[in-house]
Amino acid sequence: MRKLLLLIVSFYCCSAMAQNKMTPELLWKLGRVSGLGISKDGKYILYAVSTPNADENKSSRKTYMIPVAGGDAIIVTNADSLLNNEKISADGKYMISDAEQKVKPITGADNYPELKKSNVYIFDNLDYRHWDTYEDGKFSHVMVAPMVNGKAGEAKDLMPGEPYDCPQKPFGGDEDYVWNPNGKEIVYCTKKEYGTAYAISNNTDLYAYNIETGKTKNLTEGMPGYDINPSFNQKGELAWLSMKRAGYEADKQDIIVSNGITKMNVTAQRDDIHVEGYKWSADGRKLFFWAPIDGTLQLFEVSYPGLTKMMPIIRQITKGDFDVTGIVGQTANTLIVSRTDMNHAAELFSVDINSGAMKQLTHVNDATYATLSMGKTERRMIKTTDGKDMLVWVIYPPDFDPAEKYPTLLYCQGGPQSALTQFYSFRWNFQLMAANGYIVVAPNRRGMPGHGTKWNEQISKDWGGQVMNDYLSAIDGVSKEKYVDKNRLGCVGASYGGYSVFYLAGIHNKRFKSFIAHDGVFDFRSMYGTTDEMWFENWDKGGPYWDKNNAAAQKSYTKFNPSDLVATWNTPILIYQGGKDYRVPIEQGQQAFQAAQLRGIKSKFILLPDQNHWVLTAQDALVWQHEFYKWLAETLK
């Protein structure tokens, strides 16, 4: 009888715990898992967990190892010594690293040494600022040092005096430079353009530096798009990610393999494949990669037939409503990967290469999720105005009751050519939106990879065209359901999603009662005059606004410019803006807020002076979240 009573009490306690819902504070306590690799002996997976501390406004990081088959994790303090150091040459003679080198005199003190306390930048070309940083004349360079008694000696600069970055800024890391297994050659990735030429070009190339001769060779000469992420197999065959076209940063991304004589595009045969990342198989005969497909990120393999007439064969390994977001390593017939879905942050899983069967290995956030009531995610197919079938994700509140009516949010994805998959965001978190009582409608509108190249490319030079009809088709289609309160519809988004909010505010025909835009493009002309990556503007907008003979550009600037629609704005709008966002600079948010205020529209402007295009610190992020839901509560009553 006592055991039965304890079971009943335990059941009700667990049921009560499971009724909790996600909150901003809880979201910013979740551990963030990243795989580091597999140990030298092949027995353990090493990974790191970064945990935010909102009180201290910073994160702590711990490293762990766990058996490759799963089991108890233990803290380690010597992770580097347990992993193979791929930055040491195969013969053990050299080590490569990277370091900042002063190359150009930019500051007042550089040019006038006697004025050391001056705070001045002197520019005579573009690329004077990028992402969130002003150019200071320092460039990241690859360095090579001899190994002496197990330690690196004096390092030599592979790029002396060159005003180019490797790793590339702002997002490059040590994956940008690798050893050839022969121990005599270093391959690195950079864009050898400077200033204005850099700002209008996305032509990154791979360069091979010969240790013995000191000479450098361009391996991708004549390939005008992105060429990044070089990696060798043990036979010395080189793979990398490549885009074909100059100036198009969202071109189809393929895997190229070279044996030093010929190059082969091993993923060209699949029009719907845009490779996000890859890793060689242990035997060097295949490459594993992850790519968006049908609203998810899945794991694939592709054969590399070498110098034969055989075509590479692509096989999808995993299937399901989740995202495979990275490959940690391979052990025998098993891959270790990172996986997310809209209700769960990243954890590590094993994948059987043959069957695709997955097993969760890390359980960093399981205890937290066990206390939460989760919202359901659902696939819908909705007809667009041009007769296409469009995938739309619908996310429901945890306690969803179809007999009730719910306020509903149209989520507008950024990019613009960024896949809307089963991602887990610490800002645009669908679980948190649903926990606050909102249905979320997230369409895979035009301009998203994973649905074929034509679908992805249709948004370029057509920002305010068919894609806007796609948005409205999605919200109109879901709004037919009785549980959607059509009198309480909101529209939210960031970056291109923020642009979408500004544009829809002028054409929505009273559908929406509230708008929220973060770092959105408001005015095309001032955007062209202040943004950093001009190749993006030239491709997506068609060119500069002053080129009156350029029909594509003139269409963008006269037909798709949100600032030209302000006269028809009539709906409350909340605007967030990062003060260090140089991709979508501060005047975009300022202009939108000023226009709304002068029009007499209920509006609020939230400036985050220390943030770039994202929100990276805990306390700023918590303010962001609280203002987000406060605004919705006020405007979607």
C-alpha positions as CSV (number, residue, x, y, z in Angstrom):
1,M,0.0,0.0,0.0
2,R,2.9,2.3,0.9
3,K,4.5,1.6,-2.5
4,L,1.3,2.4,-4.3
5,L,0.9,5.7,-2.5
6,L,4.5,6.6,-3.3
7,L,3.8,5.8,-7.0
8,I,0.7,7.9,-7.0
9,V,2.5,10.9,-5.4
10,S,5.4,10.5,-7.8
11,F,3.0,10.4,-10.7
12,Y,1.3,13.6,-9.7
13,C,4.6,15.3,-8.9
14,C,6.0,14.4,-12.3
15,S,2.8,15.5,-14.0
16,A,3.0,18.8,-12.3
17,M,6.6,19.3,-13.3
18,A,5.7,18.5,-16.9
19,Q,3.3,21.4,-17.0
20,N,6.1,23.9,-16.8
21,K,6.7,26.0,-20.0
22,M,9.7,27.5,-21.5
23,T,10.7,31.0,-20.2
24,P,13.4,33.4,-21.4
25,E,15.3,32.8,-18.2
26,L,15.2,29.0,-18.6
27,L,16.2,29.3,-22.3
28,W,19.3,31.1,-21.2
29,K,20.3,28.4,-18.7
30,L,20.4,25.6,-21.2
31,G,23.8,24.1,-21.9
32,R,25.1,24.6,-25.4
33,V,26.8,21.4,-26.7
34,S,29.6,21.3,-29.3
35,G,31.5,18.2,-30.4
36,L,35.3,18.5,-30.3
37,G,36.3,15.1,-31.8
38,I,37.1,11.5,-31.1
39,S,40.0,10.6,-28.9
40,K,43.2,9.3,-30.3
41,D,42.4,5.7,-29.2
42,G,39.0,5.9,-30.8
43,K,37.2,5.0,-27.5
44,Y,35.8,8.4,-26.4
45,I,33.9,11.4,-27.8
46,L,35.1,14.7,-26.5
47,Y,32.7,17.7,-26.3
48,A,32.3,21.0,-24.7
49,V,29.3,22.5,-22.9
50,S,29.0,26.3,-22.7
51,T,26.4,27.4,-20.1
52,P,25.3,31.1,-19.9
53,N,25.2,32.9,-16.6
54,A,22.8,35.7,-16.8
55,D,23.8,37.2,-13.4
56,E,27.4,37.5,-14.5
57,N,26.5,38.2,-18.2
58,K,29.0,35.6,-19.4
59,S,29.3,31.9,-20.0
60,S,31.3,29.1,-18.4
61,R,32.7,26.3,-20.4
62,K,33.5,22.7,-19.4
63,T,34.8,19.8,-21.5
64,Y,33.8,16.2,-21.2
65,M,34.4,12.8,-22.6
66,I,31.9,9.9,-23.1
67,P,32.4,6.4,-24.5
68,V,31.6,6.3,-28.2
69,A,28.8,3.7,-27.5
70,G,27.3,6.0,-24.9
71,G,27.5,6.0,-21.1
72,D,28.5,8.3,-18.3
73,A,30.3,11.5,-19.2
74,I,33.3,12.7,-17.1
75,I,34.9,16.1,-17.0
76,V,38.3,16.4,-18.5
77,T,40.8,19.2,-18.3
78,N,43.3,18.0,-20.9
79,A,41.0,17.7,-24.0
80,D,43.8,18.8,-26.4
81,S,46.1,16.1,-25.3
82,L,43.4,13.4,-25.9
83,L,42.7,14.5,-29.5
84,N,44.9,14.3,-32.6
85,N,46.5,17.7,-33.3
86,E,45.8,18.1,-37.0
87,K,47.8,21.3,-37.0
88,I,51.1,19.3,-36.6
89,S,52.5,17.9,-39.9
90,A,52.3,14.2,-40.5
91,D,56.1,13.9,-40.0
92,G,55.9,15.9,-36.8
93,K,58.3,18.5,-38.0
94,Y,56.1,21.6,-38.1
95,M,53.1,23.2,-36.6
96,I,50.7,25.7,-38.2
97,S,48.6,28.3,-36.4
98,D,47.4,31.9,-37.1
99,A,48.1,35.3,-35.6
100,E,47.2,38.9,-36.2
101,Q,49.9,40.9,-38.2
102,K,50.0,44.7,-38.6
103,V,50.1,45.3,-42.3
104,K,48.5,48.7,-43.1
105,P,48.8,52.1,-41.3
106,I,45.1,53.0,-40.6
107,T,44.9,54.7,-37.2
108,G,45.9,58.3,-36.4
109,A,48.7,56.9,-34.2
110,D,49.9,54.7,-37.1
111,N,50.2,57.8,-39.4
112,Y,51.3,60.3,-36.7
113,P,53.4,58.4,-34.1
114,E,53.7,61.6,-32.0
115,L,49.8,61.6,-31.6
116,K,49.5,58.3,-29.7
117,K,46.3,59.3,-27.8
118,S,44.4,60.2,-31.0
119,N,41.3,58.2,-31.7
120,V,41.1,58.4,-35.5
121,Y,40.8,56.0,-38.5
122,I,42.0,57.2,-41.9
123,F,40.4,55.3,-44.9
124,D,40.9,55.7,-48.6
125,N,38.9,52.6,-49.8
126,L,36.0,50.4,-48.9
127,D,36.0,47.4,-46.5
128,Y,36.7,50.0,-43.8
129,R,34.3,48.1,-41.6
130,H,32.9,44.5,-41.7
131,W,30.2,42.8,-39.7
132,D,30.9,44.5,-36.3
133,T,34.5,45.7,-36.6
134,Y,36.3,48.7,-38.1
135,E,39.5,47.9,-40.1
136,D,42.6,48.6,-38.0
137,G,45.3,47.5,-40.4
138,K,45.8,44.1,-38.7
139,F,45.2,40.9,-40.7
140,S,45.1,37.3,-39.6
141,H,47.9,35.3,-41.2
142,V,48.9,31.6,-41.3
143,M,52.1,30.9,-39.4
144,V,54.3,27.9,-39.5
145,A,56.9,26.9,-36.9
146,P,59.4,24.1,-36.5
147,M,58.8,21.6,-33.7
148,V,61.7,21.5,-31.2
149,N,61.5,19.0,-28.4
150,G,57.8,18.7,-28.7
151,K,57.2,22.5,-28.7
152,A,56.7,25.0,-31.5
153,G,59.7,27.2,-32.3
154,E,59.8,30.6,-33.9
155,A,56.9,31.0,-36.3
156,K,57.2,32.2,-39.9
157,D,54.5,34.2,-41.7
158,L,53.2,32.5,-44.8
159,M,51.6,35.8,-46.0
160,P,54.2,38.5,-45.1
161,G,52.9,42.0,-45.8
162,E,49.7,40.8,-47.5
163,P,46.5,42.7,-46.5
164,Y,44.4,39.5,-46.6
165,D,42.9,37.4,-43.9
166,C,43.3,33.7,-43.1
167,P,41.3,32.7,-41.2
168,Q,38.8,34.8,-43.1
169,K,36.9,37.5,-41.1
170,P,34.4,37.5,-39.6
171,F,33.6,33.8,-39.3
172,G,36.6,31.9,-40.3
173,G,38.5,29.5,-38.0
174,D,41.3,27.1,-38.1
175,E,39.4,25.0,-40.6
176,D,40.6,27.6,-43.1
177,Y,44.1,26.1,-43.2
178,V,45.2,22.4,-43.3
179,W,48.2,20.2,-43.9
180,N,48.7,18.0,-46.9
181,P,49.5,14.5,-45.5
182,N,52.8,14.7,-47.3
183,G,54.0,17.2,-44.6
184,K,55.4,19.5,-47.3
185,E,52.4,21.6,-48.2
186,I,49.9,23.8,-46.4
187,V,46.6,24.7,-48.1
188,Y,44.8,27.8,-46.9
189,C,41.8,29.8,-47.8
190,T,41.6,33.5,-48.3
191,K,40.3,36.3,-50.6
192,K,43.3,38.1,-52.1
193,E,41.5,41.4,-52.6
194,Y,41.9,44.6,-50.6
195,G,39.7,47.6,-49.9
196,T,37.1,48.4,-52.5
197,A,38.0,45.3,-54.6
198,Y,37.4,43.2,-51.5
199,A,34.0,44.8,-50.8
200,I,32.7,44.0,-54.3
201,S,34.1,40.4,-54.6
202,N,33.3,37.1,-52.9
203,N,36.1,35.3,-54.8
204,T,37.9,33.3,-52.1
205,D,40.5,30.9,-53.3
206,L,42.6,28.0,-52.0
207,Y,46.4,28.5,-51.9
208,A,49.1,25.8,-51.5
209,Y,52.3,26.9,-49.7
210,N,55.3,24.7,-50.2
211,I,57.5,24.4,-47.1
212,E,60.6,23.6,-49.0
213,T,60.5,26.2,-51.7
214,G,58.5,28.9,-49.9
215,K,56.3,29.3,-53.0
216,T,52.6,29.7,-53.1
217,K,50.2,28.4,-55.8
218,N,46.6,29.3,-56.4
219,L,44.7,25.9,-56.6
220,T,41.3,27.4,-57.6
221,E,42.4,29.9,-60.2
222,G,39.6,30.6,-62.7
223,M,36.9,29.6,-60.1
224,P,35.3,33.0,-59.3
225,G,33.0,32.2,-56.4
226,Y,33.5,31.0,-52.9
227,D,36.1,28.2,-52.4
228,I,36.4,27.3,-48.7
229,N,36.9,24.6,-46.1
230,P,39.8,22.6,-47.6
231,S,40.3,19.0,-46.3
232,F,42.6,16.1,-47.3
233,N,42.0,12.4,-47.1
234,Q,45.0,10.2,-46.2
235,K,45.9,9.7,-49.9
236,G,46.4,13.4,-50.4
237,E,43.2,14.0,-52.3
238,L,41.8,17.5,-51.6
239,A,38.2,18.3,-51.0
240,W,36.6,21.7,-50.5
241,L,33.2,23.6,-50.7
242,S,32.7,25.7,-53.8
243,M,30.2,28.0,-55.4
244,K,30.5,28.7,-59.1
245,R,29.3,32.3,-59.7
246,A,31.1,35.5,-58.8
247,G,29.2,37.8,-56.5
248,Y,26.5,35.3,-55.5
249,E,27.0,34.4,-51.9
250,A,24.0,32.0,-51.9
251,D,24.9,30.0,-55.0
252,K,24.5,26.2,-54.9
253,Q,27.4,25.0,-52.7
254,D,29.0,21.7,-53.9
255,I,31.9,19.5,-52.8
256,I,34.8,19.5,-55.2
257,V,37.5,16.9,-55.0
258,S,41.0,17.1,-56.7
259,N,43.7,14.5,-56.9
260,G,46.2,17.1,-58.1
261,I,45.5,16.4,-61.7
262,T,41.7,16.7,-62.2
263,K,38.8,18.2,-60.3
264,M,35.5,16.6,-59.8
265,N,32.2,18.1,-58.5
266,V,30.8,15.1,-56.6
267,T,27.4,16.7,-55.7
268,A,26.6,18.4,-59.0
269,Q,24.0,15.8,-60.0
270,R,21.6,16.7,-57.3
271,D,19.8,20.0,-58.0
272,D,18.3,20.1,-54.5
273,I,21.6,19.6,-52.7
274,H,23.3,22.7,-51.1
275,V,26.1,21.3,-48.9
276,E,26.4,23.0,-45.5
277,G,29.5,21.1,-44.4
278,Y,31.3,17.8,-44.9
279,K,33.9,15.3,-43.6
280,W,36.0,12.6,-45.3
281,S,35.2,9.0,-44.4
282,A,37.9,7.2,-42.5
283,D,39.0,5.2,-45.6
284,G,39.0,8.3,-47.8
285,R,36.6,6.7,-50.4
286,K,33.5,8.7,-49.5
287,L,32.5,12.1,-48.0
288,F,29.8,12.5,-45.5
289,F,27.9,15.8,-45.6
290,W,24.8,17.6,-44.2
291,A,22.5,19.6,-46.3
292,P,18.9,21.1,-46.2
293,I,16.3,18.9,-47.7
294,D,12.5,19.4,-47.4
295,G,12.6,21.7,-44.4
296,T,15.3,19.8,-42.4
297,L,19.0,19.2,-42.4
298,Q,20.0,15.6,-43.1
299,L,23.1,13.5,-43.3
300,F,24.3,12.2,-46.7
301,E,27.2,10.3,-48.1
302,V,28.7,10.6,-51.6
303,S,31.2,8.2,-53.2
304,Y,34.4,9.5,-54.7
305,P,35.3,7.3,-57.6
306,G,38.7,9.0,-58.3
307,L,40.1,8.9,-61.9
308,T,37.4,6.6,-63.2
309,K,34.4,7.3,-65.5
310,M,32.0,6.3,-62.7
311,M,29.6,8.9,-61.5
312,P,29.6,9.7,-57.8
313,I,26.6,8.2,-55.9
314,I,24.8,10.2,-53.3
315,R,22.8,8.5,-50.6
316,Q,20.7,10.0,-47.8
317,I,21.6,8.4,-44.5
318,T,19.1,10.0,-42.1
319,K,15.4,11.0,-42.3
320,G,13.1,12.7,-39.8
321,D,11.9,16.0,-38.5
322,F,15.2,17.1,-37.0
323,D,18.4,18.8,-38.1
324,V,21.9,17.2,-38.4
325,T,24.1,20.3,-37.8
326,G,27.6,18.9,-37.8
327,I,29.8,15.8,-37.9
328,V,32.1,15.3,-34.9
329,G,33.9,12.2,-36.3
330,Q,33.7,8.5,-37.3
331,T,34.4,5.3,-35.5
332,A,34.1,2.1,-37.5
333,N,30.6,2.1,-39.1
334,T,29.3,4.9,-36.9
335,L,29.2,8.7,-37.2
336,I,29.0,11.0,-34.3
337,V,26.9,14.1,-35.1
338,S,25.2,17.1,-33.6
339,R,21.4,17.2,-33.8
340,T,18.6,19.7,-33.0
341,D,14.9,20.1,-33.5
342,M,12.5,23.0,-32.8
343,N,12.0,21.8,-29.2
344,H,15.6,20.7,-28.3
345,A,19.0,22.4,-28.4
346,A,22.0,20.5,-29.8
347,E,23.0,17.2,-28.4
348,L,25.4,14.6,-29.8
349,F,24.0,11.4,-31.4
350,S,25.5,8.3,-33.0
351,V,24.4,7.4,-36.5
352,D,24.7,3.9,-38.0
353,I,26.1,4.7,-41.5
354,N,24.2,1.8,-43.2
355,S,20.8,2.1,-41.6
356,G,20.6,5.7,-40.4
357,A,19.5,4.6,-37.0
358,M,20.4,7.3,-34.3
359,K,21.1,7.1,-30.6
360,Q,21.3,10.0,-28.3
361,L,24.7,10.1,-26.5
362,T,24.8,13.3,-24.5
363,H,21.9,14.4,-22.2
364,V,23.0,17.8,-21.1
365,N,19.5,19.3,-21.1
366,D,17.3,16.3,-20.6
367,A,16.5,17.1,-17.0
368,T,15.2,20.5,-18.0
369,Y,13.2,19.2,-20.9
370,A,11.6,16.6,-18.6
371,T,10.0,19.4,-16.7
372,L,8.5,21.1,-19.8
373,S,5.3,20.6,-21.7
374,M,6.4,20.8,-25.3
375,G,4.6,22.3,-28.3
376,K,3.8,20.1,-31.3
377,T,5.4,20.9,-34.7
378,E,3.5,20.0,-37.9
379,R,4.1,20.0,-41.6
380,R,1.6,21.7,-43.9
381,M,1.6,22.0,-47.7
382,I,0.0,25.2,-48.9
383,K,-0.6,26.3,-52.5
384,T,1.1,29.5,-53.5
385,T,-0.4,32.1,-55.8
386,D,1.6,30.6,-58.7
387,G,0.4,27.1,-58.1
388,K,3.4,25.7,-56.2
389,D,3.3,23.5,-53.1
390,M,5.0,25.2,-50.2
391,L,6.1,23.6,-47.0
392,V,4.9,25.5,-43.9
393,W,5.9,24.6,-40.4
394,V,3.2,25.2,-37.8
395,I,4.1,25.2,-34.2
396,Y,1.4,24.9,-31.5
397,P,1.2,25.9,-27.9
398,P,2.0,23.1,-25.4
399,D,-1.6,23.0,-24.1
400,F,-3.1,23.4,-27.5
401,D,-6.9,22.9,-27.6
402,P,-8.5,23.1,-31.1
403,A,-11.7,24.3,-29.6
404,E,-9.9,27.5,-28.4
405,K,-8.8,30.5,-30.5
406,Y,-5.1,31.5,-30.5
407,P,-3.2,34.6,-31.5
408,T,-0.9,33.6,-34.4
409,L,2.5,34.8,-35.6
410,L,3.9,34.7,-39.1
411,Y,7.6,34.1,-38.8
412,C,9.8,35.6,-41.6
413,Q,13.1,33.9,-42.0
414,G,16.3,35.9,-42.7
415,G,19.1,35.2,-45.2
416,P,17.4,35.9,-47.5
417,Q,18.5,32.5,-48.8
418,S,18.7,30.7,-45.5
419,A,17.0,27.3,-44.9
420,L,14.1,27.2,-42.5
421,T,14.6,23.8,-40.9
422,Q,14.3,22.2,-37.5
423,F,16.7,24.7,-36.0
424,Y,16.9,25.7,-32.3
425,S,17.5,29.4,-31.8
426,F,18.2,31.1,-28.5
427,R,16.5,34.3,-29.8
428,W,13.9,33.2,-32.4
429,N,12.9,30.2,-30.3
430,F,9.6,28.7,-31.5
431,Q,9.2,26.6,-28.3
432,L,9.3,29.9,-26.3
433,M,6.8,31.6,-28.6
434,A,4.4,28.6,-28.4
435,A,4.8,28.5,-24.6
436,N,3.6,32.1,-24.5
437,G,0.4,31.0,-26.1
438,Y,1.1,31.7,-29.8
439,I,0.7,29.5,-32.8
440,V,3.7,30.1,-35.1
441,V,3.5,29.9,-38.9
442,A,6.9,29.4,-40.5
443,P,6.8,29.1,-44.3
444,N,9.6,27.7,-46.5
445,R,9.0,30.6,-48.9
446,R,10.9,31.4,-52.1
447,G,14.6,31.8,-51.4
448,M,15.3,28.7,-49.3
449,P,17.7,25.8,-50.2
450,G,16.4,22.3,-49.9
451,H,13.6,22.6,-52.4
452,G,15.6,22.9,-55.6
453,T,17.9,25.5,-57.1
454,K,15.1,27.3,-59.0
455,W,13.0,27.8,-55.8
456,N,16.1,29.1,-53.9
457,E,17.2,31.5,-56.6
458,Q,13.8,33.0,-57.3
459,I,14.2,35.6,-54.5
460,S,17.3,37.3,-56.0
461,K,16.4,40.7,-57.5
462,D,12.8,40.0,-56.5
463,W,12.8,40.7,-52.7
464,G,9.3,42.2,-52.7
465,G,7.8,39.9,-55.4
466,Q,6.6,36.3,-55.3
467,V,8.1,35.8,-51.8
468,M,5.6,38.3,-50.3
469,N,2.7,36.4,-51.9
470,D,4.2,33.2,-50.3
471,Y,4.1,34.8,-46.9
472,L,0.5,35.9,-47.3
473,S,-0.5,32.5,-48.7
474,A,1.0,30.8,-45.6
475,I,-0.8,33.0,-43.0
476,D,-4.0,33.0,-45.0
477,G,-4.0,29.2,-45.4
478,V,-3.4,28.5,-41.7
479,S,-5.9,31.3,-40.7
480,K,-8.7,29.2,-42.2
481,E,-8.5,27.0,-39.2
482,K,-11.2,27.8,-36.5
483,Y,-8.5,27.8,-33.7
484,V,-6.7,30.8,-35.3
485,D,-7.9,34.1,-34.1
486,K,-7.8,36.2,-37.3
487,N,-8.2,39.4,-35.2
488,R,-4.9,38.7,-33.4
489,L,-2.3,38.0,-36.1
490,G,1.3,39.2,-35.7
491,C,4.3,39.3,-38.1
492,V,7.9,39.0,-36.9
493,G,11.4,38.6,-38.3
494,A,15.1,39.6,-38.5
495,S,17.5,40.6,-41.2
496,Y,15.7,39.8,-44.5
497,G,12.9,38.8,-42.2
498,G,13.0,42.3,-40.8
499,Y,12.8,43.7,-44.3
500,S,9.8,41.4,-44.9
501,V,8.1,42.9,-41.8
502,F,8.7,46.5,-43.1
503,Y,7.5,45.6,-46.6
504,L,4.4,43.6,-45.4
505,A,3.5,46.6,-43.1
506,G,2.8,48.5,-46.3
507,I,0.8,45.8,-48.2
508,H,-0.8,43.5,-45.6
509,N,-4.3,44.9,-46.1
510,K,-5.1,44.9,-42.4
511,R,-4.3,41.3,-41.8
512,F,-1.9,41.9,-39.0
513,K,-2.3,43.7,-35.7
514,S,1.3,43.8,-34.7
515,F,4.8,43.8,-36.3
516,I,8.3,43.2,-34.9
517,A,11.4,43.7,-36.9
518,H,15.0,43.1,-35.9
519,D,17.9,44.5,-37.9
520,G,15.7,44.8,-41.0
521,V,16.5,46.6,-44.3
522,F,14.2,49.6,-44.5
523,D,15.6,51.8,-47.2
524,F,17.5,50.4,-50.2
525,R,19.4,53.5,-51.1
526,S,20.9,54.2,-47.7
527,M,21.5,50.5,-47.3
528,Y,23.6,50.5,-50.5
529,G,25.5,53.5,-49.2
530,T,26.4,52.2,-45.8
531,T,26.5,48.3,-45.8
532,D,29.7,46.4,-45.9
533,E,29.4,43.5,-48.4
534,M,28.8,45.2,-51.8
535,W,28.8,42.0,-53.8
536,F,25.7,41.0,-51.9
537,E,23.9,44.2,-52.8
538,N,25.0,44.1,-56.4
539,W,23.7,40.6,-56.8
540,D,20.5,40.7,-54.8
541,K,19.4,44.2,-55.7
542,G,20.8,44.2,-59.2
543,G,23.3,47.0,-58.8
544,P,23.6,50.6,-57.5
545,Y,20.6,52.9,-57.3
546,W,22.2,55.5,-59.6
547,D,22.4,53.1,-62.6
548,K,19.3,54.3,-64.4
549,N,20.0,52.0,-67.3
550,N,19.9,48.9,-65.1
551,A,16.4,47.5,-65.3
552,A,16.8,45.0,-62.5
553,A,18.3,47.5,-60.1
554,Q,15.7,50.1,-60.9
555,K,12.9,47.6,-60.3
556,S,14.4,46.8,-56.8
557,Y,14.8,50.5,-55.8
558,T,11.4,51.7,-57.1
559,K,9.2,48.6,-56.5
560,F,10.6,46.7,-53.5
561,N,11.8,49.5,-51.2
562,P,9.9,49.5,-47.9
563,S,10.6,53.2,-47.2
564,D,8.4,54.0,-50.2
565,L,5.4,52.2,-48.5
566,V,5.4,54.1,-45.2
567,A,2.4,56.2,-46.3
568,T,0.3,53.0,-46.1
569,W,1.6,51.9,-42.7
570,N,-1.2,51.7,-40.1
571,T,-0.1,49.0,-37.6
572,P,1.9,49.0,-34.3
573,I,5.6,48.1,-34.9
574,L,8.5,47.2,-32.6
575,I,12.0,47.8,-34.0
576,Y,15.2,46.3,-32.6
577,Q,18.6,47.5,-33.9
578,G,22.1,46.4,-33.2
579,G,24.5,49.3,-32.8
580,K,27.5,47.3,-34.2
581,D,25.6,45.8,-37.0
582,Y,27.5,46.9,-40.2
583,R,25.7,44.4,-42.4
584,V,22.3,46.2,-41.8
585,P,23.6,49.4,-40.3
586,I,21.9,51.4,-37.6
587,E,20.2,54.0,-39.8
588,Q,17.9,51.3,-41.2
589,G,16.2,50.8,-37.8
590,Q,16.4,54.5,-37.0
591,Q,14.6,55.5,-40.2
592,A,11.9,53.0,-39.7
593,F,11.2,54.1,-36.1
594,Q,11.3,57.8,-37.1
595,A,8.8,57.2,-39.9
596,A,6.4,55.3,-37.6
597,Q,6.6,58.0,-34.9
598,L,6.0,60.8,-37.4
599,R,3.1,58.9,-38.8
600,G,1.6,58.7,-35.3
601,I,1.8,54.9,-35.3
602,K,2.3,53.1,-32.0
603,S,6.0,52.1,-32.1
604,K,9.0,51.3,-30.0
605,F,12.7,51.4,-30.8
606,I,15.1,49.1,-28.9
607,L,18.7,49.9,-29.5
608,L,21.4,47.3,-28.5
609,P,24.5,49.4,-28.7
610,D,27.0,46.5,-28.1
611,Q,25.3,43.9,-30.4
612,N,26.0,43.2,-34.0
613,H,23.5,41.4,-36.3
614,W,22.8,39.0,-33.5
615,V,22.3,39.2,-29.7
616,L,25.1,37.4,-28.0
617,T,25.1,38.3,-24.3
618,A,22.6,36.9,-21.8
619,Q,21.3,40.1,-20.2
620,D,20.8,41.9,-23.5
621,A,19.1,38.8,-24.8
622,L,16.7,38.6,-21.8
623,V,15.7,42.2,-22.3
624,W,15.1,41.4,-26.0
625,Q,12.9,38.5,-25.0
626,H,10.9,40.3,-22.4
627,E,10.3,43.3,-24.6
628,F,9.2,40.9,-27.4
629,Y,6.5,39.3,-25.4
630,K,5.5,42.5,-23.6
631,W,4.9,44.1,-27.0
632,L,2.8,41.1,-28.3
633,A,0.8,41.2,-25.1
634,E,0.0,44.9,-25.6
635,T,-0.8,44.7,-29.3
636,L,-2.5,41.3,-29.7
637,K,-4.9,41.7,-26.9
